Amino acid sequence: RLARSPRFSRPKNGTSTLAYLANEKGFDTHGGCMALCTSNWDTSTSMIVKDSKRVVVEVVQRPGDVGDGTKVQGYEFPGLFLHQLPREC
């Protein structure tokens, strides 16, 4: 299990959104396809709010495997290959 590049939104009503890159399986090479995930973060306890995890973009094993016809500039979406999220995301 791999997670990296945590980013927090500005707190609002005691909660921030935590965005991060994740891959449940990990990988053998230097990098691989990552999922973009979010969770609600309770600023008073410094913990993730239970059952708030959401996968925004799934890991893509092979372009086109999702089967939804999603294309980027005419190509099937290859997934997210990032080491870090932008500081302000």
Buried (B, 14 or more C-beta within 10 A) or exposed (E): EEEEBEBEBEEEEEBBBBBBBBBEEEEEEEEBBBBBBBBBBBEEEEEEEEEBEEEEBBBBEEBBEBEEEEEEEEEBBEBBEBEEBEEEE
